[in-house]
Amino acid sequence: MRARHLVFSDIADRLTRSVEAAQDTVSEAFFEPVIRLGVTGLSRAGKTVFITSLVANLIDRGRMPQLAAAANGRIRTAYLQPQPDDTVPRFDYEAHLGALTSAEPRWPDSTRSVSELRLSLRVQPGGIVGAFSGPRTMHIDIIDYPGEWLLDLALLDKGYAEWAAETLGRLEKREVGAAFHALSLSTDAAARLDEPTAKSLATSFADYLRAAREAGFSDCTPGRFLLPGDLAGSPVLTFAPLPKPATSGRGTLWREMERRYEAYKRQVVKPFFRDHFSRIDRQVVLVDALGAIHSGPKATEDLRRAMAEILGAFRPGRNAFLSQLFLGKRVERILFAATKADHLHHRQHPRLTAIMEALVKDAKSRADFSGAQTAAMSIAAIRATVEESIEHDGRKIDCVRGTLMNGKQAAFFPGNLPEDPARLLGPAREGAEKWLDEDYQVMNFAPAHLTLKQGEGPPHIRLDKAAEFLLGDRL
């Protein structure tokens, strides 16, 4: 009976989504079009800053010359409106902008869960239609969600045994995984379930995931172990990978870990994709490529693999659940943006972009194949530095200068990125322990003090170009 109920529930759910999709289509055709823009990225990629600066620069468009509709004046005005989803937290735009523009500017708090914001534009149509009609309203619904949740997509294709083996194989090669690896090897997975043991394993595994993220690694799934929210302490987050025992009867630790893993996929991962991800039209994936490079070859290779996993979400044909979920809908445009370009002199920006393109090459080709347009670029949603050249050992070095988190000013040279991305990605794929030619550095800059003129948003690097790719064709 339960199986039959689940089947009917799935059918009803798909029919409901079909009706909602048809209603959205009619609404957009006859009333006010809506673009649903997804913004994601892994930890410290700058999602909150990106959304805040994008909205501020669409409201005050003086720094957006590469957004054609802003440059030619077709965007008449922009304003915030109540979001359409009453059960989704609102992105706290005003508080985040206040943090960046205060007398003592600070970076806003990072993304902890899904949130949403609606920005409405009054746009004058171009061409013959525009000559005989007034401005129309275009809504941009921005959906902010953690990239760690998106990485969970890969779990839908894996059973517990496969996931556990892969995860243990990955963490045993990482120094930060030593404590949990030792605990997992000393645990008898064929023993009867003991809740304190399960809790101890889950706690140790979560500690490893946090340490791996701090060490610069990207693939730290399951994502809710890092951002548990109201699920903290629940059975659905009280599991961990274990070596498979020779036998695993009912009531054993292995069987319970397997059951909770499957519950996590069913009760946590699938609802996120059903309720939020499946409705996205455009997507930007923010990547702290400089941070991964600074952390070394292993972190860089881990980032490349994570990008491939993330792009799995944009080619649902491989997964029955996603194929039913999307019902023919596809994300139309995907932007991969390497953030913190202001940490480099502009002469190195093309090199950072080339590295970004190489990092996502495999995943990007799959997205292109599914019909989505893709692009890669290097950006800074808010510019925190200025450029300068200094003399060192008789030669000029291109640096950036900014305010450090301790309040002191510093000029900074992060190292020369190679012109050929293979100089980085080759050693990363081969498992090198460190870079041979360069010592790449990362500096943590505080946001600069902003004095904004009337009609200007915060200073940025290529945010207008990113907006043109993501939104320009619909404006």
C-alpha positions as CSV (number, residue, x, y, z in Angstrom):
1,M,0.0,0.0,0.0
2,R,2.8,2.4,0.9
3,A,4.5,1.8,-2.5
4,R,1.2,2.4,-4.3
5,H,0.7,5.6,-2.3
6,L,4.2,6.9,-3.2
7,V,3.5,6.2,-6.9
8,F,0.2,8.1,-6.8
9,S,2.0,10.9,-4.9
10,D,4.7,11.2,-7.5
11,I,2.1,11.3,-10.3
12,A,0.1,14.0,-8.6
13,D,3.3,15.9,-7.9
14,R,4.3,15.8,-11.6
15,L,0.8,16.9,-12.7
16,T,0.9,19.8,-10.2
17,R,4.2,21.0,-11.6
18,S,2.9,20.7,-15.2
19,V,-0.1,22.9,-14.3
20,E,2.2,25.4,-12.5
21,A,4.5,25.5,-15.5
22,A,1.6,26.1,-17.8
23,Q,0.3,28.9,-15.6
24,D,3.8,30.5,-15.5
25,T,4.0,30.3,-19.3
26,V,0.6,32.0,-19.8
27,S,1.4,34.6,-17.2
28,E,4.7,35.5,-18.8
29,A,3.1,35.6,-22.3
30,F,0.2,37.9,-21.4
31,F,1.3,39.8,-18.4
32,E,4.8,40.4,-16.9
33,P,7.7,38.1,-17.8
34,V,9.8,36.6,-15.1
35,I,13.5,35.5,-15.1
36,R,14.5,33.1,-12.3
37,L,18.2,33.6,-11.8
38,G,20.0,31.0,-9.6
39,V,23.1,32.1,-7.8
40,T,25.3,29.4,-6.3
41,G,28.9,28.7,-5.5
42,L,31.0,26.9,-3.0
43,S,32.0,28.3,0.4
44,R,33.7,31.8,0.3
45,A,33.0,32.2,-3.5
46,G,31.1,35.5,-2.7
47,K,27.4,34.7,-3.4
48,T,26.0,37.2,-1.0
49,V,28.3,40.0,-2.2
50,F,27.5,39.1,-5.8
51,I,23.7,39.4,-5.3
52,T,24.0,42.6,-3.3
53,S,26.2,44.3,-5.8
54,L,24.2,43.1,-8.8
55,V,20.9,44.4,-7.4
56,A,22.5,47.7,-6.3
57,N,24.1,48.2,-9.8
58,L,20.8,47.4,-11.6
59,I,19.0,49.9,-9.4
60,D,21.7,52.6,-10.0
61,R,23.2,51.7,-13.4
62,G,26.0,54.3,-13.7
63,R,28.7,51.6,-13.7
64,M,27.0,49.1,-16.1
65,P,28.1,50.2,-19.6
66,Q,28.4,46.6,-20.9
67,L,24.8,45.9,-20.0
68,A,23.2,47.1,-23.3
69,A,19.8,47.8,-21.9
70,A,21.3,50.1,-19.3
71,A,23.8,51.7,-21.6
72,N,21.1,52.7,-24.2
73,G,18.6,53.8,-21.5
74,R,16.0,51.2,-22.2
75,I,15.9,50.3,-18.5
76,R,13.8,53.2,-17.2
77,T,13.8,52.2,-13.5
78,A,14.4,49.3,-11.2
79,Y,12.8,48.6,-7.8
80,L,12.4,45.8,-5.2
81,Q,9.1,44.1,-4.8
82,P,7.7,41.4,-2.4
83,Q,9.0,38.0,-3.6
84,P,6.4,35.5,-5.0
85,D,7.4,32.6,-2.7
86,D,5.9,33.2,0.7
87,T,7.6,30.2,2.3
88,V,11.2,31.1,1.2
89,P,13.2,33.5,3.4
90,R,13.9,36.9,1.8
91,F,17.4,37.7,0.8
92,D,18.3,40.5,3.2
93,Y,19.5,43.0,0.6
94,E,19.3,46.1,2.8
95,A,21.3,44.6,5.7
96,H,24.0,43.3,3.3
97,L,24.3,46.6,1.4
98,G,24.4,48.4,4.8
99,A,27.3,46.2,5.9
100,L,29.3,47.0,2.7
101,T,28.6,50.8,2.7
102,S,28.8,51.6,6.5
103,A,31.4,53.9,8.0
104,E,33.3,50.7,9.0
105,P,32.6,48.4,6.0
106,R,32.5,44.7,6.5
107,W,31.7,41.7,4.4
108,P,28.1,40.4,4.9
109,D,27.4,37.1,6.5
110,S,27.6,34.1,4.0
111,T,24.8,32.0,2.6
112,R,23.3,29.6,5.2
113,S,20.2,28.4,3.3
114,V,18.1,29.2,0.3
115,S,16.7,32.8,0.0
116,E,15.0,34.8,-2.7
117,L,14.7,38.4,-3.8
118,R,12.5,40.0,-6.6
119,L,13.9,42.9,-8.6
120,S,11.5,44.5,-11.1
121,L,12.7,46.5,-14.1
122,R,10.6,48.9,-16.3
123,V,12.1,48.3,-19.7
124,Q,11.3,50.1,-23.0
125,P,11.1,47.5,-25.8
126,G,13.4,48.0,-28.8
127,G,12.7,48.0,-32.5
128,I,9.3,48.6,-34.1
129,V,7.4,47.3,-31.1
130,G,9.1,49.8,-28.8
131,A,8.1,52.7,-31.1
132,F,4.4,52.0,-30.6
133,S,4.4,50.9,-26.9
134,G,5.3,52.1,-23.5
135,P,7.7,50.4,-21.0
136,R,6.9,46.9,-19.8
137,T,7.7,45.3,-16.5
138,M,10.3,42.5,-16.2
139,H,10.7,40.6,-12.9
140,I,14.0,39.1,-11.9
141,D,13.6,36.5,-9.1
142,I,17.1,35.9,-7.7
143,I,17.4,32.5,-5.8
144,D,20.4,32.3,-3.6
145,Y,21.4,28.8,-2.4
146,P,24.6,27.1,-1.1
147,G,26.8,25.3,-3.7
148,E,27.3,22.5,-1.2
149,W,23.6,21.6,-1.6
150,L,24.0,21.4,-5.4
151,L,26.9,19.0,-5.0
152,D,24.5,16.6,-3.3
153,L,22.9,15.9,-6.7
154,A,25.6,13.3,-7.3
155,L,24.3,11.3,-4.4
156,L,21.1,10.5,-6.2
157,D,23.0,8.2,-8.6
158,K,24.9,6.4,-5.8
159,G,23.9,3.8,-3.2
160,Y,25.4,4.0,0.2
161,A,28.1,1.4,-0.4
162,E,29.4,3.2,-3.5
163,W,29.3,6.6,-1.8
164,A,31.0,5.3,1.3
165,A,33.8,3.7,-0.6
166,E,34.4,6.8,-2.7
167,T,34.4,9.1,0.3
168,L,36.7,7.0,2.4
169,G,39.1,6.7,-0.6
170,R,39.1,10.4,-0.9
171,L,39.6,11.3,2.7
172,E,42.3,8.8,3.5
173,K,44.6,10.8,1.1
174,R,43.9,14.0,3.0
175,E,45.7,14.9,6.3
176,V,42.5,16.5,7.7
177,G,40.7,13.1,7.2
178,A,43.1,11.1,9.5
179,A,41.0,11.2,12.6
180,F,37.8,10.1,11.0
181,H,39.5,7.5,8.8
182,A,41.0,5.9,11.9
183,L,37.6,5.9,13.7
184,S,35.9,4.3,10.7
185,L,38.5,1.5,10.5
186,S,38.1,0.8,14.2
187,T,34.3,0.6,14.0
188,D,32.6,-2.8,13.5
189,A,29.9,-2.0,10.9
190,A,28.4,-5.5,11.3
191,A,27.7,-4.9,15.0
192,R,24.3,-4.1,16.4
193,L,23.2,-0.5,16.0
194,D,24.3,1.6,19.0
195,E,23.0,5.2,18.8
196,P,26.0,6.8,20.7
197,T,28.3,5.1,18.2
198,A,26.3,6.4,15.3
199,K,26.3,9.9,16.7
200,S,30.1,9.8,17.4
201,L,30.7,8.8,13.8
202,A,28.5,11.5,12.4
203,T,30.1,14.2,14.5
204,S,33.6,13.1,13.6
205,F,32.6,13.0,9.9
206,A,31.1,16.5,10.1
207,D,34.3,17.7,11.7
208,Y,36.3,16.3,8.8
209,L,34.0,18.0,6.3
210,R,34.5,21.4,8.0
211,A,38.3,20.9,8.1
212,A,38.4,19.8,4.5
213,R,36.5,23.0,3.5
214,E,38.9,25.1,5.5
215,A,41.8,23.4,3.8
216,G,40.5,24.5,0.4
217,F,38.8,21.3,-0.8
218,S,35.5,21.7,-2.7
219,D,33.8,18.3,-2.7
220,C,32.5,18.2,0.9
221,T,29.3,16.3,0.7
222,P,26.7,15.7,2.1
223,G,26.2,19.5,2.0
224,R,23.7,19.7,5.0
225,F,26.4,18.3,7.3
226,L,28.1,21.7,6.8
227,L,24.9,23.7,6.9
228,P,22.4,21.6,8.9
229,G,19.9,24.3,9.9
230,D,16.9,22.9,11.7
231,L,18.1,19.3,10.8
232,A,21.0,19.4,13.2
233,G,21.0,16.3,15.4
234,S,18.2,14.5,13.4
235,P,18.7,10.9,12.3
236,V,18.8,12.1,8.7
237,L,22.1,13.8,9.5
238,T,23.4,11.0,11.8
239,F,25.2,8.8,9.4
240,A,28.8,8.4,8.0
241,P,30.7,6.4,5.5
242,L,32.0,3.0,6.8
243,P,34.0,0.2,5.2
244,K,31.6,-2.5,4.0
245,P,31.6,-5.6,6.2
246,A,31.4,-9.1,5.0
247,T,27.9,-9.5,6.4
248,S,25.4,-6.9,7.4
249,G,22.1,-8.3,8.7
250,R,19.1,-6.4,9.9
251,G,19.6,-4.1,12.9
252,T,23.3,-3.7,12.2
253,L,25.2,-0.3,12.2
254,W,25.8,-0.7,8.4
255,R,22.1,-1.3,7.6
256,E,21.1,1.8,9.7
257,M,23.7,4.0,8.1
258,E,22.5,2.8,4.7
259,R,18.8,3.6,5.6
260,R,19.7,7.1,6.9
261,Y,21.7,7.8,3.8
262,E,18.7,6.9,1.6
263,A,16.4,9.0,3.8
264,Y,18.8,12.0,3.3
265,K,18.5,11.7,-0.4
266,R,14.7,11.2,-0.3
267,Q,13.8,13.8,2.4
268,V,16.5,16.4,2.0
269,V,18.1,16.3,-1.5
270,K,15.0,15.7,-3.7
271,P,12.8,18.3,-2.1
272,F,15.4,21.0,-2.7
273,F,15.6,20.2,-6.4
274,R,11.9,19.8,-6.7
275,D,10.9,23.0,-5.0
276,H,13.7,25.4,-6.1
277,F,16.3,24.2,-8.6
278,S,13.9,22.8,-11.2
279,R,12.3,26.3,-11.7
280,I,15.6,28.2,-12.5
281,D,16.0,29.8,-16.0
282,R,19.5,31.2,-15.7
283,Q,22.3,30.2,-13.4
284,V,25.6,31.7,-12.3
285,V,28.1,29.4,-10.6
286,L,30.7,31.5,-8.6
287,V,34.1,29.9,-8.0
288,D,36.9,30.9,-5.7
289,A,39.6,29.6,-8.1
290,L,42.3,31.7,-6.6
291,G,41.6,30.2,-3.2
292,A,41.9,26.7,-4.6
293,I,45.1,27.5,-6.4
294,H,46.5,29.0,-3.2
295,S,45.6,25.8,-1.3
296,G,47.6,23.7,-3.8
297,P,47.3,21.0,-6.6
298,K,45.0,18.7,-4.6
299,A,42.5,21.4,-3.9
300,T,42.6,22.6,-7.5
301,E,41.9,19.1,-8.8
302,D,39.2,18.6,-6.2
303,L,37.6,21.9,-7.5
304,R,37.7,20.6,-11.1
305,R,35.9,17.4,-10.1
306,A,33.4,19.4,-8.1
307,M,32.6,21.6,-11.1
308,A,31.9,18.4,-13.1
309,E,29.6,17.2,-10.4
310,I,27.7,20.6,-10.3
311,L,27.1,20.5,-14.0
312,G,25.4,17.1,-13.6
313,A,22.4,19.2,-12.4
314,F,22.1,20.8,-15.8
315,R,22.0,17.6,-17.8
316,P,19.1,15.7,-16.2
317,G,18.8,13.0,-18.8
318,R,21.2,10.7,-16.9
319,N,18.9,10.6,-13.9
320,A,15.3,9.4,-13.9
321,F,14.3,11.6,-11.0
322,L,15.6,14.8,-12.6
323,S,14.2,13.8,-16.1
324,Q,10.7,13.6,-14.5
325,L,11.3,16.8,-12.5
326,F,12.3,19.0,-15.3
327,L,9.5,17.9,-17.7
328,G,11.4,19.3,-20.7
329,K,12.6,22.5,-19.0
330,R,16.3,23.4,-19.2
331,V,18.4,26.1,-17.7
332,E,19.0,28.4,-20.7
333,R,22.3,30.1,-19.7
334,I,25.0,29.2,-17.3
335,L,27.9,31.5,-16.3
336,F,31.0,30.2,-14.5
337,A,32.6,33.2,-12.8
338,A,36.0,33.2,-11.1
339,T,35.5,35.7,-8.3
340,K,38.0,38.0,-6.5
341,A,39.5,39.2,-9.8
342,D,40.4,42.4,-7.9
343,H,43.1,40.4,-6.1
344,L,45.0,40.4,-9.3
345,H,46.3,43.2,-11.6
346,H,44.2,43.4,-14.7
347,R,47.0,42.0,-16.9
348,Q,46.4,38.7,-15.2
349,H,42.6,38.6,-15.6
350,P,42.8,36.8,-19.0
351,R,44.9,34.1,-17.4
352,L,42.4,33.7,-14.6
353,T,39.6,33.4,-17.1
354,A,41.5,30.8,-19.1
355,I,42.1,28.8,-15.9
356,M,38.3,29.0,-15.2
357,E,37.5,27.8,-18.7
358,A,39.9,24.9,-18.3
359,L,38.6,24.0,-14.8
360,V,35.1,23.5,-16.2
361,K,36.0,22.3,-19.7
362,D,34.6,18.7,-19.3
363,A,31.5,19.8,-17.4
364,K,30.9,22.8,-19.7
365,S,30.9,20.6,-22.9
366,R,28.2,18.5,-21.4
367,A,26.0,21.6,-20.6
368,D,26.6,22.9,-24.1
369,F,25.4,19.5,-25.4
370,S,22.2,19.8,-23.5
371,G,21.4,23.1,-25.2
372,A,22.4,25.6,-22.5
373,Q,24.6,28.5,-23.5
374,T,27.6,28.8,-21.2
375,A,30.4,31.3,-20.6
376,A,33.4,31.7,-18.3
377,M,34.8,35.0,-17.0
378,S,36.7,36.5,-14.1
379,I,34.8,39.1,-12.0
380,A,34.8,41.0,-8.8
381,A,31.3,41.9,-7.6
382,I,32.7,44.6,-5.4
383,R,36.2,46.0,-6.0
384,A,38.2,46.1,-2.8
385,T,41.6,47.1,-4.2
386,V,43.4,49.5,-6.5
387,E,46.2,48.7,-8.9
388,E,49.8,49.9,-8.6
389,S,53.3,48.9,-9.8
390,I,56.2,48.8,-7.4
391,E,60.0,48.4,-8.0
392,H,61.5,45.2,-6.7
393,D,65.1,44.0,-7.5
394,G,65.3,46.4,-10.4
395,R,62.0,45.4,-12.0
396,K,58.4,46.5,-11.9
397,I,55.9,44.2,-10.3
398,D,52.1,44.6,-10.9
399,C,50.4,44.6,-7.5
400,V,47.1,45.5,-6.0
401,R,46.7,47.6,-2.8
402,G,43.9,47.3,-0.3
403,T,42.9,47.3,3.3
404,L,43.6,44.1,5.2
405,M,41.1,42.6,7.7
406,N,43.2,44.1,10.5
407,G,42.8,47.6,9.1
408,K,46.3,48.0,7.7
409,Q,47.0,49.0,4.1
410,A,49.1,46.6,2.0
411,A,50.4,46.2,-1.5
412,F,50.1,42.6,-2.6
413,F,51.6,40.4,-5.4
414,P,50.0,37.0,-5.5
415,G,52.3,35.4,-8.0
416,N,52.1,35.1,-11.8
417,L,49.4,32.8,-13.0
418,P,50.6,30.8,-16.1
419,E,49.5,31.7,-19.5
420,D,48.8,28.0,-20.2
421,P,46.3,26.6,-17.7
422,A,47.8,23.1,-18.2
423,R,50.8,24.3,-16.2
424,L,48.4,24.2,-13.2
425,L,45.8,21.5,-14.1
426,G,48.4,19.0,-15.3
427,P,50.2,18.7,-11.9
428,A,46.8,18.8,-10.2
429,R,45.5,15.8,-12.1
430,E,48.8,13.9,-11.4
431,G,48.4,14.4,-7.7
432,A,51.4,16.7,-7.1
433,E,51.9,17.8,-3.5
434,K,52.8,21.4,-4.3
435,W,53.4,23.8,-7.2
436,L,57.0,23.7,-8.5
437,D,57.3,27.1,-10.2
438,E,55.3,29.6,-8.1
439,D,54.2,30.1,-4.6
440,Y,50.7,31.5,-5.1
441,Q,49.3,33.6,-2.3
442,V,45.9,34.9,-1.3
443,M,45.3,38.0,0.8
444,N,42.1,38.6,2.7
445,F,41.1,42.2,1.9
446,A,38.4,44.1,3.8
447,P,35.8,46.0,1.7
448,A,36.9,49.4,0.7
449,H,35.2,52.6,2.0
450,L,32.6,53.5,-0.6
451,T,31.6,57.0,-1.6
452,L,29.0,56.5,-4.3
453,K,27.8,59.3,-6.6
454,Q,24.2,59.7,-7.5
455,G,23.1,57.0,-9.9
456,E,26.1,54.8,-9.3
457,G,26.3,51.3,-7.7
458,P,29.4,49.9,-6.0
459,P,32.6,49.6,-8.1
460,H,33.1,46.2,-9.6
461,I,35.0,44.3,-12.3
462,R,32.9,42.9,-15.2
463,L,29.7,42.6,-13.3
464,D,28.0,44.4,-16.2
465,K,29.4,41.9,-18.6
466,A,28.1,39.0,-16.5
467,A,24.6,40.7,-16.3
468,E,24.5,41.1,-20.1
469,F,25.2,37.4,-20.6
470,L,22.7,36.3,-18.0
471,L,19.9,38.8,-18.7
472,G,20.6,40.9,-21.7
473,D,18.7,38.9,-24.3
474,R,15.5,39.2,-22.2
475,L,15.9,42.9,-21.7
